[in-house]
Amino acid sequence: MADQERNFRSQYYDKVGFRSVEEKKSIESLLKDKTMKHEKLVQFCIRFGLPAMYRLYVWKILLGILPVSQPCQDFVWFHRQEQVKELERAAILLCPDSIDGPQEYKILVMKLIEEGNLPLQRNNLASDQSNQHFMAIVRAISSLVTCEADLFWISTRFFRHTISLHNSFRQFPDYMMQCLMKEDKGQKLYQHLCKHHVVSALPLEIWFHQCFASVLPETSVERIWDRVLCSSGHILIFVAVAIFLVLRRPLLAMQSSKDIVNYLNQIPEDCGDRIVNEALNLFQEYGCAWQMKEDSPVTCTGDNGRSSNKSLTESGRHCRSHKYIAT
């Protein structure tokens, strides 16, 4: 009976446009436990995303910065803050120019000190590709936090998490085009992009490795990162597809690869929420097809190796029939 009442409330809130009311109650219920259930937090994030007021706190739990046991959190966080202070003092001694430079460079130096990877020759530190990806993530997170300890720990742990997804990134461009071909009715946009060889010209490696930190506004990308943190790196595929779908009209009007790439390198800020909403819809539709573990067969291609739209469609139907997306 209680489940029926809860389902009725959920349907009512959704119908009248107050779905977030029920979601807020659900996450508050999960956070009340003295020992929070990590798996339930993961499921919640994948299905709903996080309310802004709880986002940073839950991120710190999911990233292992704070323990799931609430009585221990103050003790652990105190020592995390002390560690950041020590790293800052070490950065001043070992790399004095980091103090007067951009904040993301200082955080990079602190990160390298913590890892024991700060090189003796630091002239090209900021030009290293991996470091550039990290600093882009730091810049995005800096607009979401209010203290340096939050900035350091969330940035470094989030970047460490993205490194664990790097093996999957190589397959993302192919998956992206398969999904776009399925979603582009009439395939006019798909054929237009193929004609101008846009995929090979786009900075897709930057898009995926930075999790769109330098592509979409921070207030939009944080909703994508809710899912990325839960090992749902494949949502990045749907963000890329959503960019093409939302910007379909201006892209079709452009007749050169250079114009298209230049336009996509400066996506209008007012398109951020539309792109993320479209990406989340695609994630809900196809999520199960991309959520399989690496040791499971990921079927987005047929037995003969050619792309199969049928497999995408069937996976989408299977996903919509479940309450939670598989993790």
N, C-alpha and C positions, 0 to 999 in steps of 0.2 A: 504493500500500500504506500509506503514511504517513497519507494522508487517511482511509483506512478505519479505521486504528487510532485516529485522533483522534475520528472519528465514534462509534466503539464506546465510547471513554472518555466522550464527552459524554453518550451515552445512558445509560451505567452510572451516572455521577454524578447525572444527573437522576432516574433511577429510585430511587436510594437516598437522595435528598434532599440531595446535596452538589453541586448545580449550581454554586454559587459558587466551588468549587475550580477548575473549569475556566475560569470567567470571570476569576478572579484571575490565572491563568497567562496568559490571553490578553492582558489589559491590561498585565501586566508585560512581556510580549514586545513590545508596541507601544511601551512607554516606554523600552525598552533602546536603541532606535536613536538615533544621535547627532543625526540630523535626523528628527524624528518625522513621520509621515504624517498630516496634519490630517484628510483624508477618512476614513482608517481609524478614527481616534478618534471622529469623528462617527458612523460606522456602528456602532461598538461601543456608544456611549452610547444611540443610538436603540434598539438591540436589547436590551441588557442593563441599562442604567444603570451607575452607577459604584460600585465598592467604597468604603466610607467613608474608608479610609486614603488613597486616591488622589484623592478627589473635588475638593478645593480646588486641587490641583496641576493637574489636567486642566481644571478650569473656567478657570484663569488662562491656559492655553494656548488653549483654544477662544475665549476672550474677547479674545485678542490682548494680554493683559497681559504674558505671557512669550512669547518667540519659540519656534518649533518646534526651533530649533537649540540643543541642550543646552549646548555650550561657551559660548554667549553669555548664558545665562540669569542667571548670577550678576551679571554686569555690568549687565544691564538691570534686574534687581530692586533692585540697590543704588541706582540712580538713581530708580527708582519710590519707594523709601522716602524718599530725600532730598526728592523733590518733595512728598510728604505732609507732611514736617516743615516745609517752606517754606509750604505751604498752611495748616497749623495756626498758624504764626506770623502769617500774614496775617489769619486769622480773628480772632485775639486783638486785632490792631490795628483792624480794620475793624468787627468785630462782637463786642465784649467779652462781651455777654450770652450768646453761644453757648457759652462755656467752662463756665459754671455750669448750663446747660440740659441737656436730654436729649442723649444721644450722637448720636441720629439727626438732631437739629437742627444739631449742630456739623458733622456730615458733609455735611448739606445746604448749609450756608454754604460749606464748603470746595469743594464741587462747583460752586456758583454762581461762586465766585471763579475757579476753574480755567477755567470757560467764559466768564468776563467778563460774567456776567449778574446779579451781585449788585446789587439796586436800592438807590437812595439811601434810599427810605422802606421800612423793613423791618417795619413793625407787623403786616402781614397775611401775612408770609412763610410761616408754618406753616399758614395757612388756605387757601392756593392748592391746588386739587385735584390738580394734577400733582405738587406738592411733597409732598402727603399720600401719594400713591401711592409716591413715592420713599422717604419715611421709613418706610413699612410694610415695604418691601423691606429697608431697612437694619436694622430691628428683627429681621427674620427671619434675616438673614445674620449678625447680631452673635452669635447663639447658636451659630454654626458655626465661627467664627474665633477666633483668640487674639491677633491683633495689629491695630492700627489701619490699617496699610498694606493688609493683606488686606481689611479691612472697607471701606475707601474704594474701592479699585480694583475689587473684585468687585461692590460695590453700584452704582457709577457705570456700569461697563461693562454689567452685566446690565440696568440700567434703560434704558440707551441701546439695547440689543438689543430690549427690549420695545416701545420707541417705533417700531421698524421693523415691528412686528406690528399697530400700531393700526388700519390700514386693514382688516385682516381681522376685527378685533373686532366691527365693526358687523354682520357676518353670523353671528356665533357664536350668538346666541339662537335664530335660526331653525334652524340646524344642530343645536343642542342638542335642540330639541323634536322634530325629525325622528328623531334617534337614540333619544331616549326613547320615542317612539311605536313604534319598531321593537323595542326591548328589553323594553318593558313588556307582558308576556303578558296578553292580555285588555284591555289599555289602561285598566284601572281607575284607576291612579295618574295616567296622562296626562290622562284626562278630569277627574279630581278637581282637578288643578292648573289646567286650563283653566277649569273651572267657577268657581274662586275668583280667576281672573286673577292667578295667583301670579307668572308670568314678568314682567309689567309692574311688579309691586310689589317684586321682589327687586333688591338692589343688584348686578346682574350686571356693570355697568361696573367697579365696585370689584373684584369677583371676578377679572375678566379682566385689568384693567390692573395689578393687584397680583399677578397670577399666584397667587392664593389665599394670599398671605403672611399676611393677617390672618384667614383662614378656617380653615386646617388647621394642625396642630402643625408646627413647623419640621422635626422629625425625619421627618415624612411628606412634606412639600412638597418637600424637597430631591431626592427621587427623581423628582418631576414636573419639576423644573427641569433635571435632566440632559437631558431631552428638549427642553425649551423652548430651551435653549442651542444646540441643533443645528438651529435654525430650525423646530422642530416645535411651533409655537405652537398648532396645532389639538388638541394633547393636552388643552388647557384645556377644550375642549368635553366631552371624555369625563370629566374630573374633575367637571364640573357634573352630567352625567348620572349618574355614580356616586354623587354625594351623594344624589340623589333615590332611586336604587335601593336603596342601603344603608339609608337612613332611611325606606323605604317604609311600614312599619307605623305609626310615630308620625305620619307626615304624613297618612295616610289617616284617622287618628282625629281630626284637627283639622278644624274646620268654618268657619274664617274665614281670610281672607288674612293678617290681622294676626297671628294665632297662628302660622301657618306661617312667615311671614317672621321673627318673633321667635325661633322655634325654630332656623331656619337661620342666624340671626346668632350663635348660640352652639352650634355643633356640638360634641357631646361629644368630648373629646380621645381617648378610647379607640376612637373610630370612625375615626380618621385613617388608620391602616394599612389597614383594610378598604376604605375609600374609594379609596385610592391603588392597592391591588391590583386592585380592580374597574376603575378607570380604565385601568390598564395592560393589562388583558385586553381591554378595548374598543379600546384603541389598537392592539393587535396584530391585532385582528379587522378593524377598519375603517381602519387607518392610511393605507393607500395612497389611499383615497378623498379624504383631506384633505391629503395631502402634495404635491399638484400645485402647480406654480408659478402665480403670478397670471396669466400670459399663457396658461395652459392652461385648457380648459373644465373647471370643477369640477362634475361631474355628481352632484348630490344632488337634482336636480329633473328632472322629465320635460321633454320638448320643449315641452309646453304651459304650463310654469311651475309645475305642481302638483307637490307632493312625491312622490317615487317610492321606495317601500321596496325595490323590485326592484333599483335601482341601488346601494343600500347593501349589499344581500345579495351581489350579484355582486362588488362591490369587495372585500368581506370575504373571499370565497372566493379571489379573485385574490391578495390579500395573504397569505393563509395558505400559498399554494403557493410563496412565495419565501422564501429563506433570510434575506435582509435586507430591511427595509422601505426603500422608495425614499426618497431625500432630495431 
